[in-house]
Amino acid sequence: MYTEEEYILFSILYSKTTEGRFNNPVIDHDALYALYEDSLIKEVNLFAVDDSIRTALIKETTDRMKEERPRINKEKKAEKLKRFFKEDALNELKREVVDEYSQMKKHHIKGLCRESEKYPAFLKDDTIIFPPFVLYYKGNFPSEEQFKKSLAIIGTRSPDPKYGKVVAEKAGRTVAENGWYNLSGLALGCDEYGHKGSIVSTGAILGHGLGCSIYPKQNQTLAEKMLENKGCLISELPAKCQLKPIFLTLRDRLQSGLTRGIFVVETPISSGTMHTVKYALEQNKVVMVWNPLEKIQDRKEVSGNMWLIYKEKENKKSNVAIKKEELSKVICVNNSEELLSILKNLQNDFR
């Protein structure tokens, strides 16, 4: 029902944030997606109808949201939506779409909108919040078979150099040598070493537009090497969209959402990695966590591992809330042989 240009327009709306110390979405993402879903049900193209029809649908959507979640401020959500669907605002957004196409051409970026046949099946199963309106990518976008056999190797930016670093690289090699694909986040540390271990079979999901400089800049060369080895870089954000903390957290949901599961190498009990763990459990993805050797179990960088595996929280507080029944799904991994065994079992599930 929507054109590619209109999906790009949606992605631009999604990427707009407030200025200042805390960058919040200009339009609440839950309201934007609820309106989009309602427009599909009603077969109303939000960019091609009279303002009165659009306003009526916005009211209907926010009224329904209020019924489902009484504590929300429906008037505020509705006002934000109406502001960006006024004629002047829409005309400005359409000009931004033209510029986006120019940036995509300049930086060799391609895009897959939600109605594309190649849009990943994992993002269509209702387990992920806010399925991207557009997936922008450079390089070779993974096939559906690669997504089915993909894993995110993730963790702290400061893994133990003798253990965590080695575990991440070995996990990467195990993945690549056994026909799997590593789709992680290109962060320093565990992600980085996992990518290096699986360099012939790896891609990365970024928290900024693909027309921006690679973050972190230390991994620019690694990103180029991934592309040289037929890998890919993926983002849900328009080309010029700069990195912001909110986008890193949203990126975390895609790391688990686009893969069969995640392998946590080392993580503190409060970290970005724990966001990905929470998302993965909610999405019914496989969550594997390395069991640290006893000699490093008191390190802060593995406090998250210890909690996830042994459920011993003590006085430690995490930055995410995970239900006990969800924690019970976490799989402890002691070595690469166990990791490979789990991957083989997962592979048998879809044969």
C-alpha positions in Angstrom: 0.0 0.0 0.0 2.9 2.3 0.7 5.6 3.1 -1.8 9.4 2.8 -1.1 9.6 6.6 -0.8 6.8 6.6 1.8 8.6 3.9 3.8 11.7 6.0 3.8 9.6 8.9 5.0 8.4 6.7 7.9 12.0 5.9 8.7 12.9 9.5 8.8 10.0 10.2 11.2 11.2 7.3 13.3 14.7 8.7 13.5 13.9 12.2 14.6 14.8 12.9 18.2 14.7 15.9 20.6 17.9 17.8 21.2 19.7 18.1 24.6 21.2 15.7 27.0 18.5 13.1 26.6 17.4 12.3 23.0 13.9 11.1 23.0 11.8 10.4 19.9 10.0 13.4 18.6 7.1 11.1 17.8 6.5 8.4 20.3 7.5 5.2 18.5 4.6 3.2 20.0 2.1 5.7 18.6 3.8 5.9 15.2 3.7 2.1 14.8 0.2 1.8 16.1 -1.0 4.4 13.6 0.9 2.7 10.8 -0.6 -0.7 11.7 -4.1 0.8 11.9 -3.6 2.5 8.5 -2.9 -0.9 6.9 -6.0 -2.4 8.5 -8.2 0.5 7.3 -6.4 0.6 4.0 -5.7 4.3 4.5 -2.5 5.7 3.0 -1.6 8.4 5.6 0.3 10.4 3.0 -2.4 10.4 0.4 -5.7 11.2 2.2 -7.4 14.3 3.3 -6.3 15.7 6.6 -9.7 15.1 8.2 -9.5 11.4 7.5 -5.9 11.3 8.8 -6.9 13.2 12.0 -9.9 10.8 12.6 -7.6 7.8 12.3 -5.1 9.4 14.7 -7.9 9.9 17.2 -9.1 6.3 16.8 -5.6 4.9 17.2 -4.7 6.9 20.3 -8.2 6.2 21.9 -7.4 2.5 21.4 -4.0 2.9 23.0 -5.6 4.6 26.0 -8.0 1.7 26.4 -5.1 -0.8 26.4 -2.8 1.3 28.6 -4.9 3.7 30.7 -1.9 5.6 32.1 -0.7 7.0 28.7 -1.3 10.6 27.7 -3.3 10.1 24.5 -3.7 13.8 23.9 0.0 14.3 23.9 0.7 11.4 21.6 -2.0 12.5 19.2 -0.7 16.0 19.1 2.8 14.8 18.2 1.4 12.7 15.4 -0.8 15.5 14.0 2.0 18.0 14.0 4.1 15.9 11.6 1.2 15.0 9.3 0.3 18.6 8.6 0.8 19.7 5.0 3.9 21.9 5.6 5.6 19.3 7.7 4.9 16.5 5.2 6.3 18.7 2.3 9.5 19.2 4.3 9.7 15.4 5.0 9.3 14.7 1.3 12.2 17.0 0.6 14.2 15.0 3.1 13.3 11.8 1.2 14.8 13.3 -2.0 18.0 14.1 0.0 18.0 10.6 1.4 18.0 9.0 -2.0 21.0 11.3 -2.9 22.8 10.2 0.2 22.1 6.5 -0.5 23.5 6.9 -4.0 26.6 8.8 -2.8 27.4 6.2 -0.1 26.4 3.0 -2.0 23.5 2.3 0.4 20.6 0.1 -0.6 17.3 -0.3 1.2 14.7 -2.9 1.9 11.2 -1.7 2.9 8.7 -3.7 4.9 6.8 -4.8 1.8 10.0 -6.1 0.1 10.1 -9.8 -0.7 13.6 -9.9 0.8 12.5 -8.3 4.1 13.7 -10.8 6.8 11.0 -13.2 8.0 12.3 -12.9 11.6 11.0 -9.3 11.6 7.5 -10.4 10.5 6.7 -12.7 13.4 5.4 -10.1 15.9 8.1 -10.9 18.5 10.1 -7.7 17.9 9.0 -4.2 18.9 9.0 -1.6 16.1 10.0 -3.7 13.0 12.1 -1.3 10.9 10.2 0.6 8.2 13.4 0.3 6.1 16.6 -1.8 6.5 19.4 0.1 4.9 22.5 -1.9 4.0 25.9 -1.9 2.4 27.5 -5.0 1.0 25.8 -8.4 0.7 22.5 -8.5 2.6 22.2 -12.0 4.2 19.9 -14.5 2.6 17.0 -16.0 4.5 19.0 -19.2 5.0 21.8 -17.1 6.6 19.4 -15.4 9.0 18.1 -18.8 10.0 21.7 -19.8 10.8 22.9 -16.6 12.4 24.1 -15.7 15.9 25.1 -12.5 17.6 28.4 -12.7 19.5 28.3 -9.9 22.0 29.6 -8.6 25.3 31.6 -6.0 27.1 34.0 -3.6 25.5 36.7 -4.7 28.0 36.8 -8.5 28.0 39.6 -10.3 29.8 42.5 -10.4 27.3 43.5 -13.9 28.2 40.0 -15.4 28.4 37.1 -13.3 27.1 39.0 -12.1 24.0 40.0 -15.7 23.2 36.4 -17.0 23.8 34.9 -14.4 21.4 37.4 -15.1 18.6 37.0 -18.9 19.0 33.2 -18.5 19.0 33.5 -16.5 15.8 35.6 -19.2 14.2 33.2 -21.9 15.3 30.3 -20.0 13.8 32.0 -19.4 10.4 33.6 -22.9 10.1 30.3 -24.6 10.6 28.2 -22.6 8.0 26.7 -20.1 10.4 26.7 -16.3 10.2 27.7 -13.8 12.9 25.5 -10.7 13.0 26.6 -8.6 15.9 27.1 -4.9 16.6 30.8 -3.9 15.7 31.4 -2.6 19.2 34.8 -2.7 20.7 35.7 -5.8 22.7 33.6 -9.0 22.5 31.7 -8.0 19.3 35.0 -6.9 17.6 36.8 -10.2 18.4 33.8 -12.2 17.4 33.7 -10.4 14.0 37.4 -11.0 13.5 37.0 -14.7 14.3 34.2 -15.0 11.7 35.5 -12.5 9.2 34.5 -14.7 6.2 30.9 -14.9 7.5 29.9 -11.9 9.4 27.9 -8.6 9.3 27.1 -5.8 11.7 24.0 -3.8 12.8 24.9 -0.2 13.5 23.3 2.5 15.7 23.8 5.2 13.1 23.1 5.9 9.5 25.4 4.2 7.0 26.5 7.6 5.5 28.1 8.5 8.8 31.6 7.6 10.0 31.8 4.2 11.5 31.3 4.0 15.3 33.5 3.2 17.0 36.2 4.7 14.7 38.7 2.1 15.9 36.7 -0.5 14.0 36.6 1.4 10.6 39.2 -1.0 9.1 37.4 -4.0 10.5 34.1 -2.8 8.9 35.9 -2.4 5.5 37.4 -5.9 5.9 33.9 -7.3 6.6 32.6 -5.8 3.3 35.6 -7.0 1.4 34.8 -10.5 2.6 31.2 -10.3 1.3 29.7 -9.3 4.6 27.4 -6.4 5.3 26.6 -3.3 7.4 22.9 -2.8 8.3 21.0 0.1 9.9 17.4 1.0 10.3 18.3 4.7 10.2 18.6 7.1 7.3 22.1 7.8 5.9 22.9 11.0 7.7 21.4 10.0 11.1 24.1 10.4 13.8 24.8 8.0 16.6 22.8 8.6 19.8 22.3 6.5 22.9 18.7 5.7 22.1 19.7 4.3 18.7 22.3 1.9 20.4 19.5 0.5 22.6 17.2 0.1 19.7 20.0 -1.5 17.8 20.2 -4.1 20.6 16.7 -5.4 19.8 17.7 -6.0 16.1 20.8 -8.0 17.1 18.5 -10.6 18.7 15.6 -9.9 16.4 17.5 -10.7 13.2 19.3 -13.8 14.5 18.4 -17.3 15.9 20.0 -16.2 19.2 22.8 -14.6 21.0 26.1 -15.7 22.7 27.2 -13.5 25.6 30.9 -13.7 26.1 31.4 -11.4 29.1 29.1 -8.7 30.4 28.7 -6.6 33.6 25.3 -6.9 35.3 24.4 -3.4 34.0 25.3 -2.9 30.4 24.0 -2.6 26.8 24.5 -6.3 26.4 21.8 -6.9 29.1 19.4 -5.0 27.0 20.0 -7.5 24.2 19.6 -10.4 26.6 16.2 -9.1 27.7 15.1 -8.5 24.1 16.3 -12.0 23.1 14.3 -13.7 25.9 11.2 -11.7 25.1 11.6 -12.7 21.4 11.9 -16.3 22.3 15.5 -16.4 20.9 18.2 -18.7 22.2 20.3 -17.0 24.9 23.7 -18.7 25.5 26.1 -17.3 28.1 29.8 -18.3 28.6 30.5 -19.7 32.0 33.6 -17.8 33.2 36.6 -19.7 34.6 36.6 -19.6 38.4 39.8 -17.4 38.5 37.9 -14.5 36.8 34.4 -14.9 38.3 34.9 -12.0 40.6 35.6 -9.5 37.8 33.0 -6.8 37.2 33.0 -7.6 33.5 31.5 -11.1 34.1 29.0 -10.1 36.9 26.2 -10.3 34.3 27.3 -13.8 33.3 27.2 -15.0 36.9 23.7 -13.6 37.5 22.4 -15.0 34.2 23.8 -18.4 34.8 23.7 -18.9 38.6 20.8 -16.5 39.3 22.7 -15.1 42.3 21.9 -11.4 42.3 22.9 -10.6 45.9 23.0 -6.8 46.2 23.8 -6.2 42.6 21.4 -4.3 40.5 21.0 -4.7 36.7 19.8 -1.9 34.3 17.1 -4.3 33.0 14.4 -6.3 34.7 14.2 -9.9 33.6 11.5 -12.3 35.0 12.7 -15.4 36.7 10.9 -17.6 34.3 12.7 -15.9 31.4 16.1 -16.4 33.2 15.4 -20.1 33.4 15.8 -20.2 29.6 19.4 -19.1 29.7 21.9 -21.8 28.5 25.3 -22.0 30.1 28.1 -22.7 27.7 31.5 -23.9 29.0 33.5 -24.3 25.8 33.3 -24.1 22.0 32.3 -27.8 21.8 29.2 -27.1 23.7 28.5 -24.0 21.6 28.8 -26.1 18.4 26.5 -28.8 19.8 23.8 -26.2 20.5 24.2 -24.8 17.0 23.8 -28.2 15.5 20.6 -28.8 17.5 19.2 -25.4 16.4 20.0 -26.3 12.8 18.1 -29.6 13.1 15.0 -27.6 14.2 14.4 -26.2 10.7 15.6 -29.1 8.5 
